[in-house]
Amino acid sequence: MANTPKSGESSHIDMSKLISEMSKLSSPSFSSHPLPTSFNISSLFPVPMDRTNYLSWKSQFEDVLEMHGLAAVVKTNTDPPKVQEDGSMHPELAKDKLVMSWIKVTSSPSIKTLLIPCTTAHQVWTMLAKRLSPLASTRVRILRDQIRTLRKDNNTTVTDYLNYAKSLFDSLTQADATMDDDELISYVLDGLGLEYKELATTLHLHPDIDFDRFYDLALREEHLQKWMSLTVASGVAMSSHNHNPHHGFGRRRGHDRNWNQGRGSRRTEHWEPTQGAWFPDSHSQSRD
């Protein structure tokens, strides 16, 4: 006769029994894909998931599920069977409980409270998407606006400008929003300004360029412009030096003064420039 729970005894699965059963399921003899019960998922998520980092958490968490062959657990909208014919825990339930524990252990306290009513990993996954996706949609709109209004200022290098644009694009991709390379390049190029019109011409001739190739071309154009600016500045400085109207003027004036003060040509204080030719006065004539 089967034992029935006594009054006041919990009908939930005992956690120690759950761990024991999951350990059995993780043995090589049980399955070709043993459950990673000893895997420390917290080491991959140092920052708990909350409303602000849900998209990045979701992207990384999906990678972990795929790595362990558990991606279908959050996509299957059915309650997993609890026990097998021999009374042991069903493998599908073990997988579901493991994924649920991973989600909770990587979530912030406020998110854990939100997930209390959920009994399956699929319910948890759906709840997160429902409650946090509106914020994600707002984030997508903000990212698109930031990309459309990209502008490079004079204090920003092309490298920093392009890296910032690419980070916005990557964040948009993580939010499951679409934007192809052509659209991104168009906005980035508009933000570079008229100084890079030659680059725009190159892209017009080669419309199939991806962002990585565009990145290289933009850096090359920046280097070329810096080189041309230095060359022009050097040429202007050289031209200004060679055509200076005062160049050598000071030395010429000094030469004239020395000539006027030469031996035998000293002028008296009685001479004025309007008097015409100068003749020595009686005080400067030689004596017999």
Summary of the structure (lengths in Angstrom):
residues: 288
radius of gyration: 42.0
end to end distance: 163.8
largest distance: 163.8
contacts: 643
relative contact order: 0.06
helix: 59%
strand: 1%
